Amino acid sequence: MAASHEIVPEVHSGTSTLDVPSAAFGWSELSRTTVQVAGWVSVLILLGYNFGNHEGHVETIWLLTIAALIAIGLLIHLFEPKLNQVRTLSARNQPVGHKEPDWTYNQKTLSGTYAKLSDSQLRSLNIEPSRVQHLRELDA
């Protein structure tokens, strides 16, 4: 048998080697701590550049502005919630035995949740009430 030349992807820490070839070595992402340390060191270096031999204030304005923008970005990055804390509502955490309604069928036949919609609510869904009046009469 001839050997296959097809590339077989491997997944390391949720990252495929097809997307990031170095994922097996752990180089595919930076941790939050690494970003914070590198960012605050950059802010300190930018502020340190203010002590030098420049005479005008244009450099000072640019250095302070860039340092402030980086600091604001780092603070937003520091206080944002981690994604695993935010993703609590999903299709995977439904009760045992839950069956998702066929929303498309319900909308087309005005059954289920769509049966009790008013004319203005139907229009907001781009459904003309006069065109589905026969479906509403069946329910009554």
N, CA, C and O atoms as a GROMACS GRO file, in nm:
protein
  560
    1MET      N    1   0.083  -0.119   0.000
    1MET     CA    2   0.000   0.000   0.000
    1MET      C    3   0.087   0.124   0.000
    1MET      O    4   0.190   0.131   0.067
    2ALA      N    5   0.044   0.221  -0.075
    2ALA     CA    6   0.118   0.348  -0.081
    2ALA      C    7   0.077   0.435   0.038
    2ALA      O    8  -0.039   0.435   0.079
    3ALA      N    9   0.171   0.507   0.089
    3ALA     CA   10   0.144   0.596   0.202
    3ALA      C   11   0.066   0.718   0.154
    3ALA      O   12   0.088   0.769   0.044
    4SER      N   13  -0.026   0.761   0.238
    4SER     CA   14  -0.108   0.878   0.203
    4SER      C   15  -0.031   1.005   0.234
    4SER      O   16   0.038   1.014   0.336
    5HIS      N   17  -0.043   1.102   0.146
    5HIS     CA   18   0.022   1.232   0.167
    5HIS      C   19  -0.074   1.333   0.226
    5HIS      O   20  -0.046   1.453   0.228
    6GLU      N   21  -0.186   1.284   0.274
    6GLU     CA   22  -0.286   1.374   0.333
    6GLU      C   23  -0.240   1.417   0.472
    6GLU      O   24  -0.194   1.336   0.552
    7ILE      N   25  -0.253   1.545   0.498
    7ILE     CA   26  -0.213   1.599   0.628
    7ILE      C   27  -0.322   1.569   0.729
    7ILE      O   28  -0.439   1.601   0.707
    8VAL      N   29  -0.285   1.506   0.838
    8VAL     CA   30  -0.380   1.473   0.944
    8VAL      C   31  -0.368   1.580   1.053
    8VAL      O   32  -0.262   1.594   1.114
    9PRO      N   33  -0.476   1.654   1.077
    9PRO     CA   34  -0.467   1.761   1.178
    9PRO      C   35  -0.464   1.705   1.319
    9PRO      O   36  -0.527   1.604   1.350
   10GLU      N   37  -0.390   1.773   1.405
   10GLU     CA   38  -0.388   1.742   1.547
   10GLU      C   39  -0.441   1.864   1.621
   10GLU      O   40  -0.421   1.977   1.577
   11VAL      N   41  -0.508   1.840   1.732
   11VAL     CA   42  -0.564   1.949   1.811
   11VAL      C   43  -0.494   1.951   1.946
   11VAL      O   44  -0.496   1.853   2.019
   12HIS      N   45  -0.432   2.065   1.977
   12HIS     CA   46  -0.364   2.084   2.104
   12HIS      C   47  -0.422   2.207   2.173
   12HIS      O   48  -0.415   2.318   2.120
   13SER      N   49  -0.481   2.187   2.289
   13SER     CA   50  -0.542   2.295   2.368
   13SER      C   51  -0.646   2.372   2.287
   13SER      O   52  -0.657   2.494   2.298
   14GLY      N   53  -0.722   2.300   2.206
   14GLY     CA   54  -0.829   2.362   2.129
   14GLY      C   55  -0.785   2.430   2.001
   14GLY      O   56  -0.867   2.492   1.934
   15THR      N   57  -0.656   2.419   1.964
   15THR     CA   58  -0.605   2.483   1.843
   15THR      C   59  -0.555   2.375   1.748
   15THR      O   60  -0.473   2.291   1.786
   16SER      N   61  -0.603   2.377   1.626
   16SER     CA   62  -0.565   2.277   1.527
   16SER      C   63  -0.429   2.312   1.466
   16SER      O   64  -0.396   2.430   1.449
   17THR      N   65  -0.352   2.209   1.433
   17THR     CA   66  -0.224   2.233   1.367
   17THR      C   67  -0.243   2.278   1.222
   17THR      O   68  -0.148   2.324   1.159
   18LEU      N   69  -0.365   2.266   1.168
   18LEU     CA   70  -0.391   2.322   1.036
   18LEU      C   71  -0.397   2.474   1.042
   18LEU      O   72  -0.356   2.542   0.949
   19ASP      N   73  -0.449   2.527   1.153
   19ASP     CA   74  -0.458   2.672   1.170
   19ASP      C   75  -0.325   2.730   1.216
   19ASP      O   76  -0.278   2.831   1.162
   20VAL      N   77  -0.264   2.667   1.315
   20VAL     CA   78  -0.138   2.715   1.372
   20VAL      C   79  -0.042   2.597   1.376
   20VAL      O   80  -0.056   2.511   1.462
   21PRO      N   81   0.057   2.591   1.284
   21PRO     CA   82   0.146   2.475   1.280
   21PRO      C   83   0.223   2.453   1.409
   21PRO      O   84   0.259   2.339   1.440
   22SER      N   85   0.250   2.558   1.486
   22SER     CA   86   0.328   2.542   1.608
   22SER      C   87   0.241   2.518   1.731
   22SER      O   88   0.288   2.537   1.843
   23ALA      N   89   0.116   2.479   1.713
   23ALA     CA   90   0.026   2.459   1.826
   23ALA      C   91   0.075   2.348   1.919
   23ALA      O   92   0.050   2.353   2.039
   24ALA      N   93   0.144   2.249   1.864
   24ALA     CA   94   0.194   2.140   1.947
   24ALA      C   95   0.300   2.188   2.046
   24ALA      O   96   0.319   2.127   2.151
   25PHE      N   97   0.369   2.296   2.014
   25PHE     CA   98   0.472   2.348   2.102
   25PHE      C   99   0.417   2.445   2.205
   25PHE      O  100   0.490   2.488   2.295
   26GLY      N  101   0.289   2.482   2.194
   26GLY     CA  102   0.229   2.573   2.290
   26GLY      C  103   0.252   2.719   2.257
   26GLY      O  104   0.234   2.804   2.343
   27TRP      N  105   0.292   2.750   2.134
   27TRP     CA  106   0.322   2.888   2.096
   27TRP      C  107   0.205   2.956   2.028
   27TRP      O  108   0.221   3.063   1.970
   28SER      N  109   0.088   2.896   2.034
   28SER     CA  110  -0.022   2.949   1.955
   28SER      C  111  -0.098   3.062   2.021
   28SER      O  112  -0.177   3.129   1.954
   29GLU      N  113  -0.076   3.087   2.148
   29GLU     CA  114  -0.149   3.196   2.212
   29GLU      C  115  -0.068   3.251   2.328
   29GLU      O  116   0.020   3.184   2.384
   30LEU      N  117  -0.099   3.374   2.361
   30LEU     CA  118  -0.035   3.439   2.475
   30LEU      C  119  -0.132   3.437   2.592
   30LEU      O  120  -0.253   3.454   2.574
   31SER      N  121  -0.080   3.417   2.711
   31SER     CA  122  -0.168   3.418   2.828
   31SER      C  123  -0.204   3.562   2.863
   31SER      O  124  -0.139   3.656   2.817
   32ARG      N  125  -0.306   3.579   2.945
   32ARG     CA  126  -0.349   3.712   2.987
   32ARG      C  127  -0.239   3.780   3.069
   32ARG      O  128  -0.219   3.901   3.058
   33THR      N  129  -0.167   3.701   3.150
   33THR     CA  130  -0.060   3.758   3.231
   33THR      C  131   0.053   3.811   3.144
   33THR      O  132   0.108   3.917   3.171
   34THR      N  133   0.087   3.737   3.039
   34THR     CA  134   0.193   3.781   2.949
   34THR      C  135   0.156   3.913   2.881
   34THR      O  136   0.240   4.003   2.869
   35VAL      N  137   0.032   3.924   2.838
   35VAL     CA  138  -0.013   4.047   2.773
   35VAL      C  139  -0.008   4.164   2.872
   35VAL      O  140   0.036   4.273   2.836
   36GLN      N  141  -0.051   4.141   2.995
   36GLN     CA  142  -0.050   4.248   3.095
   36GLN      C  143   0.092   4.293   3.127
   36GLN      O  144   0.119   4.413   3.131
   37VAL      N  145   0.182   4.199   3.150
   37VAL     CA  146   0.320   4.235   3.185
   37VAL      C  147   0.386   4.310   3.070
   37VAL      O  148   0.448   4.414   3.092
   38ALA      N  149   0.373   4.258   2.948
   38ALA     CA  150   0.435   4.325   2.833
   38ALA      C  151   0.374   4.463   2.810
   38ALA      O  152   0.446   4.556   2.773
   39GLY      N  153   0.245   4.477   2.831
   39GLY     CA  154   0.179   4.606   2.810
   39GLY      C  155   0.223   4.709   2.912
   39GLY      O  156   0.252   4.823   2.876
   40TRP      N  157   0.228   4.671   3.040
   40TRP     CA  158   0.268   4.769   3.143
   40TRP      C  159   0.416   4.804   3.132
   40TRP      O  160   0.455   4.917   3.162
   41VAL      N  161   0.499   4.709   3.089
   41VAL     CA  162   0.640   4.742   3.064
   41VAL      C  163   0.649   4.842   2.948
   41VAL      O  164   0.730   4.935   2.953
   42SER      N  165   0.567   4.824   2.847
   42SER     CA  166   0.566   4.920   2.734
   42SER      C  167   0.521   5.058   2.779
   42SER      O  168   0.576   5.158   2.734
   43VAL      N  169   0.421   5.064   2.867
   43VAL     CA  170   0.375   5.193   2.918
   43VAL      C  171   0.488   5.261   2.996
   43VAL      O  172   0.510   5.380   2.979
   44LEU      N  173   0.559   5.185   3.081
   44LEU     CA  174   0.670   5.243   3.157
   44LEU      C  175   0.783   5.292   3.066
   44LEU      O  176   0.842   5.397   3.092
   45ILE      N  177   0.812   5.217   2.962
   45ILE     CA  178   0.917   5.260   2.868
   45ILE      C  179   0.875   5.388   2.797
   45ILE      O  180   0.956   5.480   2.781
   46LEU      N  181   0.749   5.396   2.753
   46LEU     CA  182   0.701   5.518   2.687
   46LEU      C  183   0.707   5.638   2.781
   46LEU      O  184   0.743   5.748   2.740
   47LEU      N  185   0.671   5.617   2.907
   47LEU     CA  186   0.680   5.727   3.003
   47LEU      C  187   0.825   5.763   3.032
   47LEU      O  188   0.857   5.880   3.058
   48GLY      N  189   0.913   5.663   3.028
   48GLY     CA  190   1.055   5.690   3.050
   48GLY      C  191   1.118   5.772   2.939
   48GLY      O  192   1.216   5.844   2.962
   49TYR      N  193   1.063   5.763   2.819
   49TYR     CA  194   1.115   5.842   2.708
   49TYR      C  195   1.092   5.992   2.726
   49TYR      O  196   1.155   6.072   2.658
   50ASN      N  197   1.005   6.029   2.817
   50ASN     CA  198   0.980   6.172   2.841
   50ASN      C  199   1.101   6.240   2.903
   50ASN      O  200   1.117   6.362   2.891
   51PHE      N  201   1.186   6.164   2.970
   51PHE     CA  202   1.305   6.221   3.032
   51PHE      C  203   1.420   6.206   2.932
   51PHE      O  204   1.485   6.102   2.925
   52GLY      N  205   1.442   6.310   2.857
   52GLY     CA  206   1.546   6.305   2.755
   52GLY      C  207   1.585   6.445   2.715
   52GLY      O  208   1.560   6.542   2.787
   53ASN      N  209   1.647   6.455   2.601
   53ASN     CA  210   1.699   6.583   2.557
   53ASN      C  211   1.609   6.652   2.455
   53ASN      O  212   1.656   6.741   2.384
   54HIS      N  213   1.482   6.615   2.446
   54HIS     CA  214   1.396   6.683   2.350
   54HIS      C  215   1.345   6.814   2.412
   54HIS      O  216   1.320   6.823   2.532
   55GLU      N  217   1.331   6.913   2.327
   55GLU     CA  218   1.295   7.046   2.375
   55GLU      C  219   1.148   7.077   2.350
   55GLU      O  220   1.086   7.150   2.428
   56GLY      N  221   1.090   7.025   2.243
   56GLY     CA  222   0.950   7.055   2.212
   56GLY      C  223   0.856   6.966   2.290
   56GLY      O  224   0.898   6.872   2.358
   57HIS      N  225   0.728   6.998   2.280
   57HIS     CA  226   0.629   6.921   2.353
   57HIS      C  227   0.551   6.825   2.264
   57HIS      O  228   0.463   6.753   2.312
   58VAL      N  229   0.582   6.823   2.136
   58VAL     CA  230   0.512   6.733   2.045
   58VAL      C  231   0.542   6.588   2.083
   58VAL      O  232   0.452   6.504   2.087
   59GLU      N  233   0.669   6.559   2.111
   59GLU     CA  234   0.707   6.424   2.151
   59GLU      C  235   0.637   6.384   2.281
   59GLU      O  236   0.590   6.271   2.296
   60THR      N  237   0.632   6.479   2.374
   60THR     CA  238   0.570   6.452   2.503
   60THR      C  239   0.422   6.420   2.486
   60THR      O  240   0.370   6.327   2.549
   61ILE      N  241   0.354   6.495   2.401
   61ILE     CA  242   0.211   6.471   2.377
   61ILE      C  243   0.190   6.332   2.317
   61ILE      O  244   0.102   6.258   2.360
   62TRP      N  245   0.271   6.298   2.218
   62TRP     CA  246   0.258   6.168   2.154
   62TRP      C  247   0.287   6.055   2.252
   62TRP      O  248   0.213   5.956   2.257
   63LEU      N  249   0.393   6.067   2.329
   63LEU     CA  250   0.429   5.961   2.423
   63LEU      C  251   0.321   5.941   2.529
   63LEU      O  252   0.285   5.828   2.561
   64LEU      N  253   0.270   6.052   2.583
   64LEU     CA  254   0.167   6.041   2.686
   64LEU      C  255   0.036   5.985   2.628
   64LEU      O  256  -0.032   5.906   2.694
   65THR      N  257   0.001   6.027   2.508
   65THR     CA  258  -0.122   5.978   2.445
   65THR      C  259  -0.114   5.828   2.417
   65THR      O  260  -0.208   5.754   2.447
   66ILE      N  261  -0.004   5.784   2.360
   66ILE     CA  262   0.010   5.641   2.329
   66ILE      C  263   0.016   5.559   2.457
   66ILE      O  264  -0.044   5.452   2.464
   67ALA      N  265   0.087   5.610   2.560
   67ALA     CA  266   0.093   5.538   2.687
   67ALA      C  267  -0.045   5.531   2.751
   67ALA      O  268  -0.080   5.429   2.810
   68ALA      N  269  -0.124   5.639   2.741
   68ALA     CA  270  -0.258   5.639   2.800
   68ALA      C  271  -0.349   5.541   2.726
   68ALA      O  272  -0.427   5.469   2.789
   69LEU      N  273  -0.341   5.538   2.592
   69LEU     CA  274  -0.424   5.444   2.515
   69LEU      C  275  -0.390   5.299   2.548
   69LEU      O  276  -0.479   5.215   2.562
   70ILE      N  277  -0.260   5.270   2.560
   70ILE     CA  278  -0.220   5.134   2.595
   70ILE      C  279  -0.268   5.100   2.736
   70ILE      O  280  -0.315   4.988   2.761
   71ALA      N  281  -0.257   5.195   2.829
   71ALA     CA  282  -0.301   5.171   2.967
   71ALA      C  283  -0.452   5.148   2.973
   71ALA      O  284  -0.498   5.060   3.047
   72ILE      N  285  -0.529   5.224   2.897
   72ILE     CA  286  -0.674   5.205   2.894
   72ILE      C  287  -0.708   5.067   2.838
   72ILE      O  288  -0.793   4.996   2.891
   73GLY      N  289  -0.641   5.030   2.731
   73GLY     CA  290  -0.662   4.896   2.673
   73GLY      C  291  -0.626   4.785   2.770
   73GLY      O  292  -0.694   4.683   2.776
   74LEU      N  293  -0.518   4.804   2.845
   74LEU     CA  294  -0.479   4.702   2.942
   74LEU      C  295  -0.579   4.693   3.058
   74LEU      O  296  -0.606   4.584   3.108
   75LEU      N  297  -0.633   4.806   3.099
   75LEU     CA  298  -0.733   4.803   3.206
   75LEU      C  299  -0.862   4.735   3.160
   75LEU      O  300  -0.923   4.659   3.235
   76ILE      N  301  -0.902   4.762   3.036
   76ILE     CA  302  -1.020   4.693   2.981
   76ILE      C  303  -0.993   4.544   2.973
   76ILE      O  304  -1.079   4.462   3.007
   77HIS      N  305  -0.874   4.509   2.927
   77HIS     CA  306  -0.835   4.368   2.916
   77HIS      C  307  -0.828   4.302   3.054
   77HIS      O  308  -0.861   4.184   3.068
   78LEU      N  309  -0.787   4.376   3.154
   78LEU     CA  310  -0.772   4.322   3.289
   78LEU      C  311  -0.907   4.295   3.355
   78LEU      O  312  -0.924   4.193   3.422
   79PHE      N  313  -1.002   4.385   3.336
   79PHE     CA  314  -1.129   4.374   3.407
   79PHE      C  315  -1.240   4.308   3.327
   79PHE      O  316  -1.351   4.293   3.378
   80GLU      N  317  -1.214   4.268   3.203
   80GLU     CA  318  -1.318   4.200   3.128
   80GLU      C  319  -1.336   4.059   3.183
   80GLU      O  320  -1.239   3.999   3.229
   81PRO      N  321  -1.457   4.005   3.180
   81PRO     CA  322  -1.478   3.870   3.232
   81PRO      C  323  -1.414   3.767   3.141
   81PRO      O  324  -1.406   3.786   3.020
   82LYS      N  325  -1.372   3.660   3.199
   82LYS     CA  326  -1.317   3.551   3.118
   82LYS      C  327  -1.431   3.487   3.041
   82LYS      O  328  -1.543   3.479   3.091
   83LEU      N  329  -1.403   3.442   2.921
   83LEU     CA  330  -1.510   3.395   2.832
   83LEU      C  331  -1.584   3.274   2.888
   83LEU      O  332  -1.703   3.257   2.859
   84ASN      N  333  -1.518   3.190   2.966
   84ASN     CA  334  -1.588   3.074   3.018
   84ASN      C  335  -1.688   3.113   3.126
   84ASN      O  336  -1.776   3.033   3.159
   85GLN      N  337  -1.678   3.233   3.182
   85GLN     CA  338  -1.776   3.279   3.279
   85GLN      C  339  -1.897   3.341   3.210
   85GLN      O  340  -2.006   3.345   3.268
   86VAL      N  341  -1.880   3.390   3.089
   86VAL     CA  342  -1.987   3.457   3.018
   86VAL      C  343  -2.077   3.357   2.947
   86VAL      O  344  -2.198   3.377   2.941
   87ARG      N  345  -2.022   3.253   2.896
   87ARG     CA  346  -2.096   3.157   2.814
   87ARG      C  347  -2.170   3.056   2.901
   87ARG      O  348  -2.132   2.939   2.907
   88THR      N  349  -2.274   3.101   2.968
   88THR     CA  350  -2.349   3.010   3.053
   88THR      C  351  -2.479   2.966   2.988
   88THR      O  352  -2.531   2.860   3.023
   89LEU      N  353  -2.532   3.042   2.895
   89LEU     CA  354  -2.657   3.006   2.830
   89LEU      C  355  -2.625   2.957   2.690
   89LEU      O  356  -2.577   3.032   2.606
   90SER      N  357  -2.652   2.832   2.666
   90SER     CA  358  -2.623   2.775   2.535
   90SER      C  359  -2.720   2.663   2.507
   90SER      O  360  -2.802   2.628   2.592
   91ALA      N  361  -2.710   2.607   2.390
   91ALA     CA  362  -2.796   2.496   2.352
   91ALA      C  363  -2.752   2.368   2.422
   91ALA      O  364  -2.827   2.270   2.423
   92ARG      N  365  -2.634   2.366   2.479
   92ARG     CA  366  -2.585   2.244   2.541
   92ARG      C  367  -2.631   2.228   2.686
   92ARG      O  368  -2.623   2.117   2.740
   93ASN      N  369  -2.679   2.333   2.751
   93ASN     CA  370  -2.718   2.318   2.891
   93ASN      C  371  -2.870   2.320   2.908
   93ASN      O  372  -2.922   2.381   3.001
   94GLN      N  373  -2.939   2.252   2.819
   94GLN     CA  374  -3.084   2.240   2.827
   94GLN      C  375  -3.119   2.126   2.922
   94GLN      O  376  -3.037   2.036   2.943
   95PRO      N  377  -3.239   2.127   2.980
   95PRO     CA  378  -3.280   2.016   3.067
   95PRO      C  379  -3.287   1.885   2.990
   95PRO      O  380  -3.301   1.883   2.868
   96VAL      N  381  -3.277   1.777   3.065
   96VAL     CA  382  -3.284   1.645   3.003
   96VAL      C  383  -3.422   1.627   2.939
   96VAL      O  384  -3.524   1.656   3.002
   97GLY      N  385  -3.424   1.579   2.816
   97GLY     CA  386  -3.549   1.556   2.746
   97GLY      C  387  -3.602   1.678   2.673
   97GLY      O  388  -3.711   1.672   2.615
   98HIS      N  389  -3.528   1.791   2.675
   98HIS     CA  390  -3.576   1.912   2.607
   98HIS      C  391  -3.574   1.890   2.457
   98HIS      O  392  -3.475   1.841   2.401
   99LYS      N  393  -3.683   1.928   2.392
   99LYS     CA  394  -3.690   1.920   2.246
   99LYS      C  395  -3.712   2.060   2.193
   99LYS      O  396  -3.813   2.124   2.224
  100GLU      N  397  -3.619   2.107   2.114
  100GLU     CA  398  -3.626   2.242   2.058
  100GLU      C  399  -3.740   2.250   1.957
  100GLU      O  400  -3.750   2.163   1.870
  101PRO      N  401  -3.827   2.351   1.966
  101PRO     CA  402  -3.935   2.364   1.868
  101PRO      C  403  -3.881   2.390   1.728
  101PRO      O  404  -3.772   2.446   1.711
  102ASP      N  405  -3.956   2.349   1.630
  102ASP     CA  406  -3.920   2.377   1.491
  102ASP      C  407  -3.970   2.519   1.461
  102ASP      O  408  -4.083   2.539   1.418
  103TRP      N  409  -3.882   2.616   1.484
  103TRP     CA  410  -3.921   2.756   1.475
  103TRP      C  411  -3.964   2.794   1.333
  103TRP      O  412  -4.056   2.874   1.316
  104THR      N  413  -3.899   2.739   1.233
  104THR     CA  414  -3.934   2.771   1.095
  104THR      C  415  -4.075   2.723   1.062
  104THR      O  416  -4.154   2.795   1.002
  105TYR      N  417  -4.106   2.600   1.102
  105TYR     CA  418  -4.240   2.546   1.076
  105TYR      C  419  -4.345   2.626   1.152
  105TYR      O  420  -4.450   2.658   1.098
  106ASN      N  421  -4.316   2.658   1.279
  106ASN     CA  422  -4.411   2.736   1.359
  106ASN      C  423  -4.437   2.874   1.298
  106ASN      O  424  -4.550   2.923   1.301
  107GLN      N  425  -4.334   2.935   1.243
  107GLN     CA  426  -4.353   3.067   1.183
  107GLN      C  427  -4.433   3.057   1.054
  107GLN      O  428  -4.519   3.142   1.028
  108LYS      N  429  -4.407   2.957   0.974
  108LYS     CA  430  -4.478   2.942   0.847
  108LYS      C  431  -4.625   2.908   0.867
  108LYS      O  432  -4.710   2.951   0.789
  109THR      N  433  -4.655   2.831   0.972
  109THR     CA  434  -4.793   2.788   0.994
  109THR      C  435  -4.863   2.866   1.105
  109THR      O  436  -4.978   2.836   1.139
  110LEU      N  437  -4.798   2.966   1.160
  110LEU     CA  438  -4.850   3.046   1.271
  110LEU      C  439  -4.899   2.957   1.385
  110LEU      O  440  -5.009   2.975   1.436
  111SER      N  441  -4.817   2.862   1.423
  111SER     CA  442  -4.850   2.775   1.535
  111SER      C  443  -4.748   2.798   1.646
  111SER      O  444  -4.650   2.870   1.627
  112GLY      N  445  -4.771   2.739   1.761
  112GLY     CA  446  -4.680   2.754   1.874
  112GLY      C  447  -4.679   2.899   1.924
  112GLY      O  448  -4.785   2.958   1.945
  113THR      N  449  -4.563   2.954   1.942
  113THR     CA  450  -4.548   3.091   1.991
  113THR      C  451  -4.604   3.193   1.894
  113THR      O  452  -4.651   3.299   1.935
  114TYR      N  453  -4.599   3.163   1.765
  114TYR     CA  454  -4.643   3.257   1.662
  114TYR      C  455  -4.795   3.266   1.651
  114TYR      O  456  -4.846   3.354   1.581
  115ALA      N  457  -4.870   3.178   1.717
  115ALA     CA  458  -5.015   3.176   1.704
  115ALA      C  459  -5.081   3.297   1.770
  115ALA      O  460  -5.190   3.337   1.730
  116LYS      N  461  -5.018   3.355   1.870
  116LYS     CA  462  -5.079   3.464   1.946
  116LYS      C  463  -5.024   3.602   1.910
  116LYS      O  464  -5.043   3.697   1.986
  117LEU      N  465  -4.957   3.615   1.796
  117LEU     CA  466  -4.898   3.743   1.758
  117LEU      C  467  -5.005   3.838   1.705
  117LEU      O  468  -5.098   3.797   1.637
  118SER      N  469  -4.989   3.965   1.738
  118SER     CA  470  -5.082   4.066   1.686
  118SER      C  471  -5.040   4.104   1.544
  118SER      O  472  -4.936   4.060   1.494
  119ASP      N  473  -5.123   4.184   1.480
  119ASP     CA  474  -5.093   4.226   1.343
  119ASP      C  475  -4.962   4.305   1.336
  119ASP      O  476  -4.883   4.285   1.243
  120SER      N  477  -4.940   4.392   1.431
  120SER     CA  478  -4.816   4.472   1.427
  120SER      C  479  -4.694   4.384   1.451
  120SER      O  480  -4.588   4.408   1.394
  121GLN      N  481  -4.708   4.282   1.535
  121GLN     CA  482  -4.595   4.191   1.557
  121GLN      C  483  -4.568   4.107   1.433
  121GLN      O  484  -4.452   4.080   1.401
  122LEU      N  485  -4.674   4.067   1.362
  122LEU     CA  486  -4.654   3.994   1.236
  122LEU      C  487  -4.584   4.082   1.133
  122LEU      O  488  -4.495   4.036   1.061
  123ARG      N  489  -4.625   4.209   1.127
  123ARG     CA  490  -4.561   4.299   1.031
  123ARG      C  491  -4.413   4.320   1.065
  123ARG      O  492  -4.331   4.337   0.976
  124SER      N  493  -4.380   4.319   1.194
  124SER     CA  494  -4.240   4.336   1.232
  124SER      C  495  -4.156   4.216   1.188
  124SER      O  496  -4.034   4.228   1.174
  125LEU      N  497  -4.221   4.102   1.166
  125LEU     CA  498  -4.152   3.985   1.112
  125LEU      C  499  -4.163   3.977   0.960
  125LEU      O  500  -4.130   3.874   0.901
  126ASN      N  501  -4.211   4.085   0.898
  126ASN     CA  502  -4.231   4.091   0.752
  126ASN      C  503  -4.334   3.989   0.705
  126ASN      O  504  -4.320   3.930   0.597
  127ILE      N  505  -4.436   3.969   0.786
  127ILE     CA  506  -4.547   3.882   0.748
  127ILE      C  507  -4.671   3.970   0.739
  127ILE      O  508  -4.711   4.033   0.837
  128GLU      N  509  -4.732   3.975   0.622
  128GLU     CA  510  -4.852   4.055   0.604
  128GLU      C  511  -4.971   3.979   0.665
  128GLU      O  512  -4.998   3.866   0.624
  129PRO      N  513  -5.042   4.038   0.762
  129PRO     CA  514  -5.150   3.966   0.831
  129PRO      C  515  -5.261   3.919   0.738
  129PRO      O  516  -5.320   3.814   0.763
  130SER      N  517  -5.289   3.993   0.632
  130SER     CA  518  -5.397   3.951   0.541
  130SER      C  519  -5.361   3.823   0.466
  130SER      O  520  -5.449   3.748   0.426
  131ARG      N  521  -5.233   3.798   0.446
  131ARG     CA  522  -5.192   3.678   0.372
  131ARG      C  523  -5.198   3.552   0.457
  131ARG      O  524  -5.201   3.441   0.403
  132VAL      N  525  -5.199   3.568   0.590
  132VAL     CA  526  -5.202   3.452   0.677
  132VAL      C  527  -5.331   3.447   0.758
  132VAL      O  528  -5.339   3.376   0.859
  133GLN      N  529  -5.433   3.522   0.715
  133GLN     CA  530  -5.559   3.526   0.788
  133GLN      C  531  -5.623   3.387   0.794
  133GLN      O  532  -5.684   3.352   0.895
  134HIS      N  533  -5.610   3.309   0.687
  134HIS     CA  534  -5.671   3.176   0.686
  134HIS      C  535  -5.608   3.085   0.792
  134HIS      O  536  -5.675   2.996   0.845
  135LEU      N  537  -5.482   3.105   0.824
  135LEU     CA  538  -5.419   3.025   0.928
  135LEU      C  539  -5.468   3.067   1.068
  135LEU      O  540  -5.480   2.984   1.158
  136ARG      N  541  -5.496   3.194   1.084
  136ARG     CA  542  -5.544   3.245   1.212
  136ARG      C  543  -5.687   3.201   1.238
  136ARG      O  544  -5.725   3.178   1.353
  137GLU      N  545  -5.770   3.187   1.132
  137GLU     CA  546  -5.907   3.144   1.147
  137GLU      C  547  -5.915   2.998   1.189
  137GLU      O  548  -6.008   2.958   1.259
  138LEU      N  549  -5.817   2.916   1.147
  138LEU     CA  550  -5.816   2.776   1.185
  138LEU      C  551  -5.795   2.759   1.335
  138LEU      O  552  -5.851   2.668   1.396
  139ASP      N  553  -5.714   2.846   1.393
  139ASP     CA  554  -5.688   2.838   1.536
  139ASP      C  555  -5.810   2.878   1.618
  139ASP      O  556  -5.830   2.825   1.728
  140ALA      N  557  -5.890   2.969   1.567
  140ALA     CA  558  -6.007   3.017   1.643
  140ALA      C  559  -6.115   2.915   1.635
  140ALA      O  560  -6.223   2.935   1.692
   0.00000   0.00000   0.00000
